[in-house]
């Protein structure tokens, strides 16, 4: 029994005739008929019965249809795995990332990755950006993506800078800081800061809070939601807050340093550097910033009475 014979049988079942099956397979009618006859001789049964101009499965042909379909699926899987291996693509990819980019974007990226590399198994671990370099250094993951602080990524020999990400200091529209015509450092200290938390050497620590009054979480998305509920102010990446900003639910506060840039980077382990799937992932992330609308939105600011205060933040 050969897989080509099974494929010929299934092509006739799906097409209804030898001629149609031959066109579908890109073969001659003689080749398809010979393959089916050889399989019938080997099995000692008749697989098809003629009904008018169509061929229909015999009772025994119908009985083995499901097994034949399963056999073809296994054969296709074997071919796919071998081609995957010959292409040099990774059989598995372990990703660590922060959540500076929206979850919908990551889901779309992984969907496209699986379409391009269906035999690559992917595991994803979400962690604060401060924890990412250590995960790569320990080879716990193959690649890490995030707003990794320069002090932690400086000198890293497999560092790829993906894109610059605009950061904003924001508060909910009804928060006192959002209504101030000018916010000073003393004003920030008087209100709860929402900041990142990460695992230090032996304990959970907050990322350089500017006040002793803070709430610290391990994910930007949680920080955003807490700020939108009015519990404090935070420094957040634009891709994660673009929609709330455009809806007026979040406002960029009027602080002199309320806007700056951070770099979204990829840290690649030695065994992953330059491999096809990791390279594709980096290229796809770069394309996101133009293809998926990650440009800066119009930033809402409070309405005030004087000309000076009516100016928007740059």
C-alpha positions in Angstrom: 0.0 0.0 0.0 1.4 3.4 -1.0 0.3 6.8 0.1 -0.1 7.9 -3.6 -2.7 5.2 -4.0 -4.7 6.5 -1.0 -4.4 10.0 -2.3 -5.9 8.9 -5.6 -8.8 7.2 -3.9 -9.6 10.2 -1.8 -9.3 12.5 -4.9 -11.9 10.4 -6.7 -14.2 10.5 -3.7 -14.0 14.3 -3.5 -14.1 14.9 -7.2 -16.6 12.3 -8.3 -14.6 11.0 -11.3 -11.2 9.8 -12.4 -10.9 12.7 -14.9 -11.6 15.3 -12.2 -9.3 13.6 -9.7 -6.5 13.6 -12.3 -6.9 17.3 -12.9 -6.9 17.9 -9.2 -3.7 15.9 -8.6 -2.0 17.1 -11.8 -1.7 13.6 -13.1 -3.0 11.7 -16.1 -6.2 9.6 -15.9 -4.2 6.5 -16.5 -1.9 7.2 -13.5 -4.9 7.7 -11.2 -6.8 4.6 -12.5 -3.6 2.4 -12.3 -3.0 3.5 -8.7 -6.6 2.6 -7.6 -6.6 -0.7 -9.5 -3.2 -1.7 -7.9 -4.6 -0.9 -4.4 -7.8 -2.9 -5.1 -5.7 -5.9 -6.3 -3.5 -5.7 -3.2 -6.5 -5.5 -0.8 -8.6 -7.9 -2.8 -11.7 -5.7 -2.8 -13.5 -3.3 -5.2 -13.4 0.2 -3.8 -15.7 2.0 -6.3 -18.9 1.3 -8.1 -20.1 3.3 -11.2 -23.3 5.2 -10.9 -24.1 6.9 -14.2 -21.1 9.2 -15.0 -19.9 9.2 -11.4 -17.9 6.8 -9.3 -19.2 6.0 -5.8 -17.6 4.2 -3.0 -18.5 0.5 -2.6 -19.6 -0.6 0.9 -16.1 -1.7 1.8 -14.7 1.5 0.3 -17.0 3.5 2.5 -15.9 1.5 5.5 -12.2 2.4 5.0 -12.8 6.0 4.1 -12.2 7.5 7.6 -9.0 5.4 8.0 -7.8 6.5 4.5 -8.4 10.2 5.4 -6.5 9.7 8.7 -3.6 8.0 6.8 -3.4 10.9 4.4 -3.3 13.4 7.3 -0.5 11.6 8.9 1.4 11.5 5.7 0.9 15.2 5.2 2.1 15.8 8.8 5.3 13.7 8.1 6.0 15.7 4.9 5.4 19.0 6.7 7.7 18.1 9.6 10.5 17.0 7.2 10.2 20.2 5.2 10.2 22.2 8.4 13.5 20.5 9.5 15.1 21.0 6.1 14.2 24.7 6.2 16.2 25.1 9.4 13.2 26.6 11.3 13.0 26.0 15.0 10.8 23.1 16.2 10.0 25.1 19.3 10.3 28.7 20.4 10.2 29.9 24.0 9.2 33.5 24.3 9.3 35.9 27.3 7.8 39.3 26.9 6.3 42.2 28.8 2.9 43.5 28.0 3.8 47.0 26.6 2.0 46.0 23.4 -1.7 45.1 23.3 -2.7 41.5 23.7 -4.7 41.6 20.5 -1.5 42.4 18.6 0.4 39.5 20.1 -2.5 37.1 19.3 -2.4 38.2 15.7 1.4 37.9 15.6 1.2 34.3 16.9 -1.6 33.4 14.5 0.5 34.6 11.6 3.6 32.8 12.9 1.7 29.5 13.1 0.5 30.0 9.5 4.0 30.6 8.3 5.7 27.9 10.6 2.9 25.4 11.4 5.4 22.9 12.9 6.9 25.4 15.4 5.6 25.0 18.9 5.5 28.2 20.8 5.4 28.9 24.6 4.9 32.5 25.9 5.8 33.8 29.4 4.7 37.3 30.4 7.1 39.0 32.9 8.1 42.6 33.9 10.7 44.0 31.6 13.3 44.0 34.4 13.1 40.2 34.6 13.6 39.5 30.9 17.4 39.7 30.5 18.0 37.1 33.2 15.5 34.7 31.6 17.6 34.9 28.4 20.9 34.6 30.1 19.8 31.5 32.0 18.5 30.1 28.6 15.1 29.7 30.2 13.7 31.2 27.0 15.0 31.7 23.5 14.1 35.3 23.0 12.6 38.1 25.1 10.7 41.2 23.9 10.0 44.3 25.9 10.8 47.8 27.2 14.0 46.5 28.7 15.9 49.2 30.7 19.1 50.2 29.0 21.1 49.4 32.1 20.0 45.8 31.8 20.5 45.4 28.1 23.6 47.5 27.6 26.4 45.5 25.9 24.1 42.5 25.2 25.6 40.8 22.2 22.3 39.6 20.7 20.2 42.8 21.2 17.9 43.9 18.4 16.2 47.2 18.8 12.7 46.8 17.4 11.1 50.3 17.7 10.9 53.4 19.8 7.8 53.5 22.0 6.4 56.8 23.3 5.7 56.8 27.0 3.2 59.1 28.7 2.5 60.0 32.3 -1.3 59.7 32.6 -4.2 59.8 35.0 -7.9 59.2 34.7 -9.9 62.1 33.4 -11.5 62.8 36.8 -8.2 62.5 38.8 -7.0 65.7 40.5 -3.7 65.6 38.5 -5.6 65.5 35.2 -7.5 68.7 36.0 -4.4 70.7 37.0 -3.2 73.4 34.5 0.4 72.6 35.6 1.7 69.6 37.5 4.9 69.8 39.5 7.0 67.1 41.1 5.6 68.0 44.5 2.1 67.4 43.0 3.1 63.9 41.9 4.5 63.0 45.3 1.2 63.9 46.9 -0.8 61.4 44.9 -0.5 57.6 44.6 1.8 56.4 41.9 1.0 53.2 40.0 4.2 51.5 39.0 5.8 48.2 37.9 6.8 45.5 40.4 9.4 42.8 39.6 11.3 40.1 41.4 14.6 41.3 42.6 17.4 39.2 44.0 15.3 37.7 46.8 12.1 39.8 47.1 9.5 41.7 45.1 10.4 45.3 44.6 8.8 48.4 43.0 10.5 50.1 40.0 12.0 53.4 41.3 8.8 54.9 42.7 8.9 58.7 43.0 6.8 58.6 46.1 6.5 56.4 49.2 2.8 56.1 48.3 2.5 53.7 45.5 0.8 50.6 44.1 3.1 48.2 42.2 2.0 45.5 39.7 3.9 43.1 37.4 2.0 44.1 34.3 1.4 47.4 32.4 -2.1 46.3 31.6 -3.0 46.0 35.3 -1.4 49.4 35.9 -3.5 50.9 33.1 -6.7 49.5 34.5 -6.0 50.7 38.0 -5.2 54.2 36.7 -8.4 54.3 34.7 -10.3 53.5 37.9 -8.9 56.7 39.4 -6.5 55.1 41.9 -3.4 56.9 40.9 -1.1 58.1 38.1 1.4 56.1 36.0 4.0 56.1 33.3 2.6 53.9 30.5 3.5 52.9 26.9 1.4 54.6 24.2 0.3 51.4 22.3 -1.4 50.1 25.5 -3.2 53.4 26.2 -3.9 54.8 22.8 -7.6 53.9 22.8 -8.4 55.2 26.3 -6.5 58.5 25.4 -8.6 58.9 22.3 -11.8 58.3 24.2 -10.8 60.8 26.9 -10.8 58.2 29.6 -7.1 58.9 30.3 -5.3 62.2 30.0 -1.6 63.1 29.7 -0.9 65.2 32.7 0.6 68.7 32.3 4.0 67.8 33.7 7.3 69.0 31.9 8.5 65.4 31.6 5.1 63.7 30.9 6.3 62.4 27.5 9.5 60.5 26.5 10.6 57.5 24.6 11.7 53.9 25.4 13.0 51.3 23.1 11.2 48.0 22.5 14.0 45.5 22.2 14.5 41.8 21.5 17.2 39.8 23.4 18.1 36.6 21.7 19.8 33.6 23.3 22.9 32.2 21.5 20.9 29.1 20.3 18.1 31.3 18.8 20.1 34.2 17.3 19.6 34.4 13.5 17.2 31.4 13.3 14.3 31.7 10.9 11.4 32.0 13.3 13.1 34.4 15.6 14.1 36.6 12.7 10.6 36.5 11.2 9.2 37.5 14.6 11.5 40.5 14.9 10.6 41.7 11.4 6.9 41.2 12.1 7.1 43.3 15.3 8.9 46.1 13.4 6.1 46.1 10.8 3.5 46.4 13.5 4.4 50.0 14.2 3.3 51.0 10.7 0.8 48.3 9.7 -1.3 48.1 12.9 -1.7 51.8 13.7 0.7 52.2 16.6 1.4 55.8 15.7 0.7 58.5 18.4 -3.0 59.4 18.7 -4.3 62.9 19.4 -3.7 63.5 23.1 -6.6 64.8 25.1 -6.0 67.6 27.6 -8.3 69.4 30.1 -10.2 72.4 28.9 -9.1 75.6 30.7 -9.8 79.3 30.4 -6.5 81.0 29.5 -4.8 80.9 26.2 -1.6 79.6 27.8 -3.4 76.7 29.4 -5.3 75.8 26.3 -2.2 74.7 24.6 -1.9 71.0 24.2 1.1 68.9 25.3 3.5 68.3 22.4 
